[in-house]
Amino acid sequence: VTDKARYDKICYRHIKSTGVNRGLDWLSEHGQADLLAMVHHPRHFLEKLLTGSHTLDIARHIPIPLLVFPPGYCGVF
C-alpha cells in the first residue's frame, strides 16, 4: 500500500500474535494509529459459527476509526 499510494505518511507494520483478534487489539491499543483499515472476507456459515468475524469483533471496541473495504478490494490508487 505504501508503495502504490506514494504518500510518506502511511505506515505498515507486521504484527506477530497468537491470534488475529489479539493482534488487532494490540495494534489498536499500542500501534499509535489514527485509523485501522481492514478488508472484509465473507465466510461460510460454519466458519461464522466457529470463528466469528474479526472485523465485527474489532469494530465493537476499538477507540480509533475503522475503515472496512468490501470483499475483493484490490487496493488500486
N, C-alpha and C positions, 0 to 999 in steps of 0.2 A: 504494500500500500504506500509506504513512504517513497519508494522509487517512482511509482506511477503518478502520485499526486504532485511531486516536485514542490513540496511545501515543507520547510525545515522544522515546523512546529509540531509535526506528527511524530509520535514515539511508539515504537513497537517493542514489547517485552515478552520473552518466552518465560512462562512461569511453570516450574515443576511442582506438581502436587499429587497427593494420593487420590484425588477425585476432582472432577470438573467443578462441582459446586464449591468445594473447599478452595480451589484455586481462584475461582471468580470472587468468592467472599474476600479472600486475602487481597486480591487486586483492587477491589472496590474500597477496602479499608486502608491499605498501605501503599497503593500504587501512585498516589498523588495525581490522579487522573481527573480531568474535568468532564469526561464523557466516556461511557463504555458502549462499544458497538459490537453487536452480535448478529449472526446470520441464523435465522430460524430454519430448522430442518424438521420436516414432518416425520412422524414416527407411526409405526403400525400400532394397532390397538393394544396388543400385548406389551409392546415396549413402553407405551404410555402408562400402563398399569404398574409395570415393574420399576421403571426408572423415572417417570415423570418428565417434565420439561425444564431444562436448565434455564431457558430464557424466562419462563414464568417464575421459577423459584427465585432467581436473582432480582427480577423486577419487583417482587413483593417487599424487598427490604434494603435495597442499596440507597445510599444517600446522594448519589450523583445521577444525572440524566442518563437514560438508556436509549440507544438508537438501535432498532431491530430492522435488519434488512430481510426482504422476502426470500423464500427458497429459490435457489438458482441464481442469486445475485452474483455477478462476475466481477464487480469492483472496477468497472471501466470509468475512468475520469475524463 
